[in-house]
Amino acid sequence: MIPRSEHPFPQFERKTWENLNGEWDFEFDFGRSKLETGILQREEWERKIIVPFCPESKLSGIEHVDFIPAVWYRRKINITEKQLEGRILLHFGAVDYLTKVFINGKEAGSHKGGYSSFKFDITDLLTEGENTLVVYAVDDVRSPLQPIGKQCREYYSRGCDYTRTTGIWQTVWLEFVPKNYIKSFKIFPDYLNGTVTVSAVVEGNGTFEAKAFYDGKEMGTFSKKTEKNVTGEIALSEIHLWEVGKGRLYDLELTFGDDEVKSYFGLRNVKLDGYKFLINGKSVFQRLVLDQGFYPDGIYTAPTEEDLINDIKISMDVGFNGARLHQKVFEPRFLYHCDRLGYIVWGEFANWGADYSSYQSLEIFLPQWLECVERDFNHPSIIGWCPFNETWDVEGRRQNDEYIRNIYNATKHVDETRPCIDTSGNFHVETDIFDVHDYDQEPEVIKERYDKLMTEGVLVDKFSDRQHYKGEATFVSEYGGIQWSINPGERDWGYGTAPKTEEEFIARYKGLTDALLDNNRMFGFCYTQLYDIEQEQNGLYYYDRTPKFDTEIFRKINSRKAAIED
């Protein structure tokens, strides 16, 4: 049975594809010397691994948790004469960090970045019959020029840093496309006018056609001849709005000659209006939770698609309507289920590890981040971007403000349809939203602090010497982090002093959350966090996703009407 056998990219799905997950040959390369010593020519390899699970994980069959500087993968792929008549694309959901790919001993391409998807056209390197695919991945989480997110730079996980991920950690697949095919497309919904615009890039000449459907009924179409780029608008015959909790999705069929692509879209727009965050013109309070996308057996990789769905379900069960997808770029299959369920999310990058005090890392960070924005642009569930989180000083050096500003401006250039938070929590330079992080455990203190935003127009900010509030829309995008452990140990970690009883935990949670719900100048909150991860014991669920307390208690607290809502 192939693990994670579902199509990895539901917004860009062809029938002509092959999943390459499963058992591969595998070797560690601790000296990064095996290319020189002939690994590409060697017949016998030392180990096997189950892709797409990283070698640090149990599900990979290896579970090596020490530092891994480099790894090698190998498998055979069989190609038919018919498939060679078109183009053959090799896709990687994500590989951490620097990847080189070889086909039949020849290099097919390379890619830098542990979180963005990439592909290579490998047609010209293939032959009919059996071919050999080899993947080489280099990973150095201690490098200041490599974004790592929450991967720990020390041997043992500690605080809010966890087990590392090296190499392949998302699905690998082949696509078989005609010589003339659709390369990419962007979708621009317009709920006010009941239209959707599709802008596509194609390879070759032909007629591009887009058809929209809802519940199997055709809603509209357009068709144009093109040889490179094409843009067209569909006037929808019926209006079905994408809303929070109601992910009403239209199906989209795209054709270009013999190429056929299935996709979908949600009819929704987002906009800031003073203090309010509007979705399709309606003020929506964002009841968010921090989701870091870790799994006990798969680490960065969900064991099954059902695990992806379950993380959304358990969040909604306790009254959250969305999440900050924190310090990690989540896979498109997860985002599909967010789209389908009407679950709002913020797209974030795994910026920790990168040295944002230096322009040197700008050339590394920027292309990796923009690859992620481009890939996920069409997801209606993503209602904003956040390239950085807490840009702390690096060895005493302050962030380069122009670095942060350039990333913000580049993000807005690629996507003008969503707001962008430059660096969540601190230190803001140029931003659409001025969010703050506050882990004070006293509800009365939180209420008094942020009530001043309502009564005086003043946002109390502990970093006012480094960042300056100018009246932007705002929310507390990290708070709580209340620790609760079954059997507290020395390495267990959370924010503040842990409550001694269940009643104390619930009272603290309610007090902190009420202070934000009742503030008519806050458009949302984000609680830390949904589930425990390793030693960090501040989830509402344990790491295995079993609830710590009665979920109905938190659903009632979180879901009541907020002061800012219509």
VOGU-3710 file (C-alpha; in Angstrom, 3 decimals, decimal comma):
1> miprsehpfp> 0,000/0,000/0,000  1,344/3,431/-0,942  1,462/5,839/2,035  -0,230/9,194/1,486  -1,613/7,921/-1,816  -4,116/10,781/-2,373  -3,375/13,445/-4,979  -1,101/15,984/-3,252  -2,348/19,107/-5,087  -6,160/19,181/-5,457
11> qferktwenl> -6,126/22,672/-6,982  -4,006/21,452/-9,889  -5,033/17,874/-10,529  -4,502/15,839/-13,682  -5,640/12,259/-14,232  -2,257/11,400/-15,744  -0,081/11,190/-12,648  1,815/8,577/-10,635  2,491/8,639/-6,895  6,117/7,752/-6,072
21> ngewdfefdf> 5,686/7,375/-2,313  6,634/4,082/-0,693  9,874/2,178/-0,215  13,046/3,750/-1,598  16,727/2,854/-1,195  18,362/5,167/1,330  21,760/6,157/2,725  23,098/8,675/5,194  25,994/10,850/4,020  27,522/12,189/7,217
31> grskletgil> 30,681/13,293/5,430  28,859/14,647/2,363  31,324/12,646/0,298  29,327/9,862/-1,333  28,929/11,567/-4,689  32,729/11,549/-4,977  32,955/7,936/-3,856  30,569/6,688/-6,512  27,137/6,302/-4,953  25,452/6,922/-8,309
41> qreewerkii> 27,218/3,881/-9,760  26,823/1,574/-6,747  24,256/-1,218/-7,093  23,787/-2,120/-3,419  22,625/0,537/-0,945  22,683/0,263/2,832  19,079/0,948/3,891  15,438/1,325/2,942  13,142/4,227/3,827  9,415/4,865/3,498
51> vpfcpeskls> 8,785/8,104/1,583  7,397/10,729/2,303  8,425/10,360/5,950  11,720/11,933/7,073  14,481/9,677/8,465  13,998/11,164/11,948  10,445/9,791/12,095  9,165/6,396/13,199  7,068/6,049/10,054  10,162/6,238/7,860
61> giehvdfipa> 11,383/2,968/9,347  14,653/4,596/10,438  14,058/7,027/13,372  17,545/8,544/13,477  17,134/11,698/15,582  20,727/12,987/15,676  21,894/15,676/13,236  21,913/14,535/9,612  24,019/16,665/7,247  22,997/14,868/4,034
71> vwyrrkinit> 20,949/11,938/2,737  20,474/9,976/-0,488  17,352/8,341/-1,947  16,967/6,001/-4,914  14,148/4,196/-6,717  13,286/2,836/-10,139  10,591/4,368/-12,334  9,113/2,709/-15,413  8,250/4,865/-18,412  6,259/3,843/-21,478
81> ekqlegrill> 6,756/4,832/-25,075  3,381/6,604/-24,986  4,385/8,707/-21,968  7,554/9,831/-23,731  5,475/11,362/-26,534  4,618/14,284/-24,207  6,475/15,878/-21,303  7,165/14,193/-17,970  7,297/16,370/-14,865  8,809/15,229/-11,575
91> hfgavdyltk> 7,220/16,962/-8,556  8,372/17,276/-4,941  5,966/18,579/-2,299  8,884/19,546/-0,052  12,464/18,449/0,612  14,554/19,900/3,423  16,820/21,613/2,429  19,146/21,766/-0,626  18,100/19,173/-3,204  19,810/17,715/-6,250
101> vfingkeags> 18,037/15,241/-8,511  19,669/12,722/-10,845  18,020/10,694/-13,597  20,019/7,752/-14,931  23,197/9,270/-13,448  22,708/12,739/-14,956  21,726/15,796/-12,936  18,162/16,915/-13,646  18,164/20,029/-11,474  18,539/21,475/-7,995
111> hkggyssfkf> 16,376/23,414/-5,556  16,993/25,361/-2,358  14,334/25,559/0,341  12,817/23,097/2,798  9,199/24,286/2,602  8,380/25,182/-1,007  7,245/22,770/-3,716  9,206/22,359/-6,949  9,345/20,323/-10,139  11,660/19,396/-12,997
121> ditdlltege> 10,949/18,462/-16,600  12,896/15,202/-16,833  11,645/14,028/-20,242  14,942/14,315/-22,090  16,803/12,242/-19,478  14,396/9,289/-19,586  14,271/6,214/-21,770  11,521/3,695/-22,406  11,458/1,056/-19,691  13,269/1,191/-16,347
131> ntlvvyavdd> 14,956/4,407/-15,198  16,820/5,290/-12,008  15,803/8,314/-9,935  18,228/9,526/-7,247  17,642/12,399/-4,818  20,369/14,046/-2,731  19,409/16,387/0,139  21,738/18,539/2,253  20,478/19,935/5,564  22,201/22,179/8,122
141> vrsplqpigk> 19,793/23,507/10,752  22,651/25,354/12,479  23,297/27,553/9,463  22,173/31,191/9,866  21,333/31,169/6,159  18,758/28,364/6,358  15,176/28,906/7,584  14,302/26,027/9,922  11,133/26,991/11,780  10,785/25,026/15,018
151> qcreyysrgc> 13,516/22,462/14,312  15,850/22,352/17,305  19,472/23,433/16,885  20,474/21,376/19,920  20,465/17,583/20,183  17,546/17,426/22,598  14,298/19,214/21,862  13,674/22,022/24,323  11,140/24,762/24,981  9,240/25,415/21,763
161> dytrttgiwq> 11,792/23,738/19,470  11,275/20,146/18,405  12,656/17,149/16,511  14,276/18,003/13,172  13,208/16,992/9,656  15,724/16,133/6,938  15,136/15,331/3,287  11,845/14,365/1,653  8,796/15,076/3,833  5,976/15,514/1,323
171> tvwlefvpkn> 4,715/13,432/-1,592  6,855/12,822/-4,679  4,966/12,289/-7,941  5,178/12,200/-11,713  2,874/14,018/-14,136  2,497/13,076/-17,782  1,440/16,106/-19,841  1,076/16,853/-23,583  3,702/18,982/-25,310  1,252/21,881/-25,089
181> yiksfkifpd> 0,104/22,176/-21,469  -0,986/24,491/-18,666  1,988/25,599/-16,567  0,284/27,730/-13,898  -2,793/29,819/-13,195  -4,205/32,305/-10,709  -7,841/32,655/-9,713  -9,409/36,025/-8,832  -12,940/35,715/-7,389  -15,190/38,781/-7,195
191> ylngtvtvsa> -18,197/38,276/-4,937  -19,586/41,790/-5,567  -19,961/41,250/-9,306  -20,452/37,481/-9,234  -17,466/36,742/-11,440  -14,226/34,821/-11,380  -11,155/35,711/-13,440  -8,617/33,059/-14,419  -5,133/34,105/-15,513  -3,001/31,271/-16,891
201> vvegngtfea> 0,475/30,634/-18,271  0,708/27,908/-20,922  3,383/26,099/-22,867  2,749/26,063/-26,624  -0,114/27,262/-28,819  -3,791/26,434/-28,615  -7,176/27,296/-27,166  -7,523/27,733/-23,416  -10,946/27,075/-21,913  -12,201/27,466/-18,346
211> kafydgkemg> -15,549/26,129/-17,072  -17,015/26,691/-13,616  -19,479/24,312/-11,960  -21,426/24,205/-8,707  -22,838/20,881/-7,507  -22,286/19,536/-11,019  -24,203/22,335/-12,755  -22,318/24,554/-15,199  -22,062/28,153/-13,944  -20,204/29,780/-16,836
221> tfskkteknv> -17,251/29,531/-19,198  -14,744/31,397/-21,350  -12,484/30,328/-24,202  -9,515/32,083/-25,820  -6,708/31,274/-28,213  -3,251/31,871/-26,791  0,440/31,100/-27,174  1,776/32,094/-23,762  -0,471/33,979/-21,315  -4,245/34,161/-21,183
231> tgeialseih> -6,782/35,908/-18,953  -10,545/35,608/-19,045  -13,580/36,270/-16,884  -16,504/33,985/-16,109  -19,822/35,581/-15,169  -21,306/33,103/-12,689  -24,964/32,218/-13,214  -25,442/31,482/-9,495  -23,832/33,078/-6,456  -22,674/30,804/-3,632
241> lwevgkgrly> -20,450/32,657/-1,166  -17,515/31,030/0,587  -17,977/31,790/4,287  -16,393/30,819/7,578  -17,658/27,357/8,435  -19,289/27,015/5,005  -16,690/26,323/2,350  -18,956/26,422/-0,679  -16,552/25,540/-3,472  -17,051/25,860/-7,203
251> dleltfgdde> -15,359/23,250/-9,382  -13,163/24,548/-12,187  -12,209/22,631/-15,307  -9,324/23,980/-17,392  -8,333/22,657/-20,790  -5,601/23,590/-23,240  -5,519/21,327/-26,268  -5,224/17,804/-24,880  -4,288/18,973/-21,395  -7,012/18,785/-18,746
261> vksyfglrnv> -6,718/20,159/-15,210  -9,258/19,963/-12,389  -9,338/22,761/-9,839  -11,756/24,703/-7,654  -12,277/28,124/-6,095  -14,257/29,879/-3,387  -16,188/33,065/-4,052  -14,751/35,272/-1,349  -12,878/38,541/-0,899  -11,096/39,889/2,172
271> kldgykflin> -10,635/43,516/3,153  -9,570/45,627/6,115  -12,031/48,344/7,110  -10,632/50,396/9,965  -10,372/48,015/12,916  -12,484/45,360/11,201  -11,492/42,394/9,067  -14,158/41,822/6,416  -14,859/38,602/4,545  -17,296/39,277/1,706
281> gksvfqrlvl> -18,164/42,584/3,334  -19,000/41,069/6,732  -17,003/41,685/9,907  -15,654/38,321/11,052  -13,948/37,798/14,397  -11,012/35,444/13,914  -11,082/32,795/16,637  -7,696/31,341/15,781  -5,441/28,755/17,329  -1,737/28,176/16,798
291> dqgfypdgiy> -1,235/25,000/14,731  2,367/23,945/14,180  1,777/20,846/12,082  3,740/18,243/14,064  2,843/14,564/14,483  4,266/12,047/17,001  5,109/9,403/14,377  5,585/11,541/11,251  7,035/14,780/12,712  6,420/17,252/9,822
301> tapteedlin> 4,322/14,733/7,875  0,789/13,642/8,755  0,578/9,821/8,746  -2,679/9,868/6,756  -5,027/12,313/5,079  -7,483/11,606/7,889  -4,952/13,100/10,326  -4,992/16,348/8,345  -8,779/16,479/8,465  -8,819/15,594/12,158
311> dikismdvgf> -6,619/18,563/13,093  -9,197/20,892/11,564  -12,072/18,989/13,178  -10,647/19,061/16,707  -9,971/22,782/16,334  -13,544/23,462/15,286  -14,797/21,191/18,094  -13,415/23,631/20,673  -14,850/26,678/18,913  -11,995/27,942/16,766
321> ngarlhqkvf> -12,814/29,043/13,219  -9,246/29,033/11,931  -5,538/28,876/12,677  -2,197/30,521/12,344  -0,212/27,870/10,484  2,867/28,539/12,512  6,556/28,424/11,494  5,842/25,906/8,756  4,361/25,903/5,257  1,538/23,366/5,326
331> eprflyhcdr> 0,939/20,987/2,444  -1,711/21,793/-0,205  -3,815/18,795/0,805  -4,316/20,301/4,277  -5,230/23,645/2,718  -7,756/21,882/0,479  -9,602/20,635/3,543  -9,461/24,128/5,057  -11,004/25,411/1,817  -13,642/22,693/1,857
341> lgyivwgefa> -14,631/23,229/5,499  -14,536/27,029/5,537  -11,616/27,110/7,985  -9,634/30,377/7,804  -5,839/30,310/8,050  -2,832/32,611/7,887  -0,042/31,481/5,578  3,272/31,771/7,402  6,879/30,888/6,681  9,372/29,002/8,840
351> nwgadyssyq> 11,596/32,051/9,273  13,367/31,061/12,486  16,964/30,136/11,729  17,391/32,797/9,057  19,574/35,795/9,913  17,283/38,750/9,184  19,947/41,162/10,420  21,844/40,643/7,168  21,000/41,322/3,546  22,921/38,155/2,692
361> sleiflpqwl> 19,968/36,031/3,756  17,501/38,161/1,767  18,546/36,440/-1,459  17,856/33,096/0,239  14,647/33,937/2,078  12,825/35,957/-0,582  12,629/33,387/-3,418  11,690/30,592/-1,020  8,897/32,668/0,539  7,543/33,859/-2,818
371> ecverdfnhp> 7,477/30,270/-4,112  5,120/29,475/-1,228  2,922/32,523/-1,862  2,662/31,655/-5,553  1,825/28,010/-4,837  -0,910/28,777/-2,307  -2,350/31,927/-3,881  -5,615/30,289/-5,001  -6,712/28,910/-1,610  -9,797/30,780/-0,310
381> siigwcpfne> -9,033/29,643/3,250  -5,811/31,695/3,311  -6,960/35,160/4,361  -3,531/36,729/4,963  0,243/36,294/4,733  2,883/36,452/7,446  6,458/35,911/6,207  8,097/36,472/9,596  7,300/35,629/13,199  9,097/37,365/16,094
391> twdvegrrqn> 12,266/38,656/14,466  14,430/38,622/17,569  17,979/39,968/17,642  20,567/37,623/16,161  23,696/37,416/18,317  23,101/40,986/19,432  22,390/42,294/15,924  19,028/43,934/15,308  16,879/43,015/12,349  17,602/44,893/9,141
401> deyirniyna> 14,399/46,935/8,816  14,825/47,341/5,074  15,071/43,548/4,754  11,672/43,217/6,474  10,212/46,063/4,396  11,438/44,511/1,136  9,811/41,177/1,982  6,536/42,935/2,833  6,589/44,935/-0,420  7,440/41,870/-2,510
411> tkhvdetrpc> 4,573/39,940/-0,904  2,120/42,744/-1,686  3,442/42,917/-5,254  2,731/39,211/-5,795  -0,619/39,308/-3,985  -2,604/42,517/-3,582  -5,759/40,621/-2,613  -4,769/39,806/0,982  -3,346/41,731/3,943  0,226/41,038/4,997
421> idtsgnfhve> 1,697/41,105/8,497  5,383/41,890/8,088  6,595/40,168/11,274  4,071/38,816/13,726  4,495/40,107/17,268  7,771/41,958/16,772  9,371/43,976/15,291  6,941/45,666/12,886  8,358/47,914/10,142  5,696/48,191/7,444
431> tdifdvhdyd> 2,544/46,182/7,910  -1,171/46,066/7,126  -1,950/44,723/10,607  -0,231/45,511/13,886  -0,504/42,298/15,873  1,002/41,633/19,297  1,970/38,559/21,304  1,169/38,593/24,997  1,602/35,623/27,333  0,656/37,400/30,550
441> qepevikery> -1,334/34,860/32,563  -3,493/37,343/34,505  -6,877/38,020/32,828  -7,336/41,299/34,708  -3,998/42,581/33,449  -4,803/41,599/29,850  -8,201/43,293/30,036  -6,849/46,528/31,499  -3,962/46,608/29,028  -6,030/46,246/25,846
451> dklmtegvlv> -9,125/48,125/27,001  -6,983/51,230/26,490  -7,269/50,577/22,757  -11,032/51,145/23,093  -10,993/53,994/25,591  -7,881/55,939/24,566  -6,916/54,603/21,126  -3,639/53,442/22,678  -2,161/49,997/22,036  0,007/49,075/25,006
461> dkfsdrqhyk> 3,075/47,411/23,524  6,100/46,114/25,428  8,287/46,793/22,367  7,274/50,427/21,831  10,960/51,369/21,668  11,363/49,162/18,579  8,003/49,429/16,791  5,326/52,094/16,560  1,563/51,616/16,414  -0,069/53,939/13,871
471> geatfvseyg> -3,704/52,956/14,287  -3,626/49,816/12,145  -6,141/47,015/12,592  -4,879/44,729/15,314  -5,308/41,514/17,244  -3,461/39,494/19,867  -2,038/36,821/17,617  -0,453/34,773/20,421  -1,726/34,501/23,978  -2,412/31,909/26,642
481> giqwsinpge> 0,017/29,032/26,342  -1,361/27,678/29,621  0,588/24,599/30,670  -1,160/21,387/31,678  0,689/18,087/31,977  -0,452/14,672/33,191  2,891/13,819/34,798  4,997/16,999/34,784  8,678/16,397/34,081  11,828/18,507/34,157
491> rdwgygtapk> 11,735/19,178/30,417  8,022/20,019/30,218  7,474/23,599/29,128  4,730/26,201/28,895  4,130/29,879/29,591  3,911/31,270/33,119  2,998/29,215/36,170  0,861/26,182/35,445  -2,583/26,114/37,098  -2,970/23,574/39,876
501> teeefiaryk> -6,490/22,442/39,073  -8,727/21,953/36,058  -11,025/24,661/37,392  -8,136/27,113/37,589  -7,102/26,299/34,011  -10,603/26,894/32,653  -11,093/30,105/34,639  -7,798/31,492/33,365  -8,595/30,498/29,787  -12,036/32,086/29,982
511> gltdalldnn> -10,773/35,297/31,561  -8,018/35,802/28,982  -10,307/35,001/26,060  -13,227/37,109/27,313  -10,941/40,142/27,558  -10,263/39,866/23,809  -13,782/38,923/22,704  -15,187/41,963/24,522  -12,737/44,400/22,929  -14,422/46,183/20,004
521> rmfgfcytql> -11,057/47,250/18,564  -9,728/43,683/18,229  -10,699/41,679/15,141  -9,435/38,370/16,517  -7,244/36,314/18,803  -4,935/33,334/18,422  -4,529/30,933/21,344  -1,295/29,010/21,871  -1,850/26,194/21,070  -4,067/23,421/19,658
531> ydieqeqngl> -2,128/20,376/20,893  1,021/19,599/22,871  4,209/18,985/20,909  6,869/16,885/22,608  7,912/18,816/25,752  5,725/21,866/25,059  2,669/21,086/27,183  0,303/23,986/26,532  -2,198/22,520/24,078  -5,905/22,049/24,590
541> yyydrtpkfd> -5,223/18,516/23,332  -2,391/16,134/24,112  0,134/15,331/21,371  -1,921/12,280/20,350  -4,894/14,654/19,834  -6,946/13,358/22,764  -8,657/16,241/24,647  -7,349/17,377/28,014  -10,753/18,600/29,187  -14,374/18,609/28,063
551> teifrkinsr> -14,251/20,224/24,606  -17,713/21,734/25,029  -16,374/24,056/27,729  -13,952/25,708/25,320  -16,416/25,702/22,444  -18,805/27,809/24,502  -16,067/30,209/25,596  -14,617/30,678/22,103  -17,750/30,794/19,987  -19,825/33,501/21,658
561> kaaied> -20,323/36,729/19,697  -17,427/39,176/19,749  -17,853/42,917/20,257  -16,501/43,804/16,806  -18,757/41,451/14,837  -21,749/42,725/12,882
//
